[in-house]
Amino acid sequence: MKTRQNLNLKKYTFALAMGWTLIMVASLIWNVSQVKLETLETAHIQARVAHEKDLIYRRWNTDHSGVYVPVTEKTKPNPYLVGIPEREITTPAGKLLTLMNPAYMIRQVYELESDISDVRSHLTSLKPIKPENTPDPWERKALESFERGEKEVASLDSIEGREYFRFMMPFYTEKGCLKCHAKQGYKENDIRGGISVSIPMTPLWNVSTAATWRLTLIHTTIWIIGLAGLMIGYVRINKSEQKRNEAETELEKAYTNVEKKVEERTRELQKEIEERVHAEQTAQEFAMQWQTTMDAVGDAMYILDINNKILRSNKLMSELFEKKESEMIGKHCWEIVHGRKTPLPECPVLRMKETLKRENFELAIGDRWYDIAVDPLLNDDGTLMGAVHIIRDNTGRKLVEEKIKSQLDELVRWQKLMLNREDRVIELKKEVNELLKQLGKENRYRN
Ligand code: HEC
């Protein structure tokens, strides 16, 4: 997990570095290309300016329909102007002047230009009068495209192995041109030719190369700063990640500990529950046994708590008072037995509480007699916990007792009557003894 996170961070950082590098490279490429475009634009502007200047020179000449200049070694009369009236004139002082047409003039200007500057200009035409004015391949293409309606041609080209920005615009035939060019068949607005201007690129490229280097340097610096920042970030995050991992491991440990404890406690709890279920079962079994035992007792029976309230009762008790055990539990015994809110003054339960010994009481309910016995339930240390309250139906015994009593009376009477009848006496004595025995009393007579 730790190494995976580390790997992720590494990957992430690497991706960021790659992204950053790409951004910087893209920015550099864009900027450099922008510099190149600007350089070309500069060349374009230079070319246009030069071109305009040339046109203005020419126009000046054209506006004068050519100008007269002194004939010198360098400036000979233009042979192509043969047939033009007054090609040469002589001043009153006898100086010879010759007519200089715009093309001738511009050619001389260009010659001067070529001495002081690398900029090249060339007047040319697809149908040149003068062979020197024949276009080179680039110019020919441009002129041809003017015939197809192009207004301007500009591009990089190499001349004598050097790079130039070349620019050319069409040169339309105007009215003033017809004086000399009408014989070639030109009409107004025909494309007569064009002036091409070539700006040398080397000095411009030098400037732009310097700019490119500067940009490269700036970009590299920013790129390195960015990468350094990224590295610092990586190291820091990695450190904090390590710390976090440590904390996590610690936490995990703690977690495992807690989990273990939970497991332990769960096991304990299960055991506890099992034991409780077992205890409950035992208690239930015990309660059932208890109930069975209580029910097996031939007498109606209550177990009372310390407050004389019924804790348990047996089946005979339910039969005796025609109440379910659940109806009796929690009530005072006197509510059930006597239907009273308070105990009887002679209540054996109260007496037992004082004596802590068995207390008896004889009670008539309806036409039946009951023997009530209350036994204390004592703790090991002799304190009272409750009581066992037994109600025994004594009616039968009472009847027997009464019957025996009346029989006894009759026997006594008979005894008196049969005093002399020894055998009978003995027999009667036996009978009396027997009856007394039934009453649980001692023999009255000896056999
Ligand atoms: C005074 C006469 C004269 C006038 C006006 C004149 N040109 Fe020319 N132009 C010439 C002669 C002659 C040449 C050929 C030789 C040269 O270079 O001198 C020539 C050459 C040219 C050339 C070079 C191609 C070639 O045929 O050798 C062009 C393009 C040209 N002229 C355009 C014009 C235009 C456009 C006008 C009007 C704005 C004009 N010229 C006005 C006499 C004239």
Residues whose N, C-alpha, C, O or C-beta is under 5 A from the ligand:
A	BS01	HEC	T62 S65 G66 Y80 L81 N101 A103 Y104 L123 T124 S125 K127 P128 I129 K130 N133 F171 Y172 T173 E174 G176 C177 K179 C180 R192 G193 G194
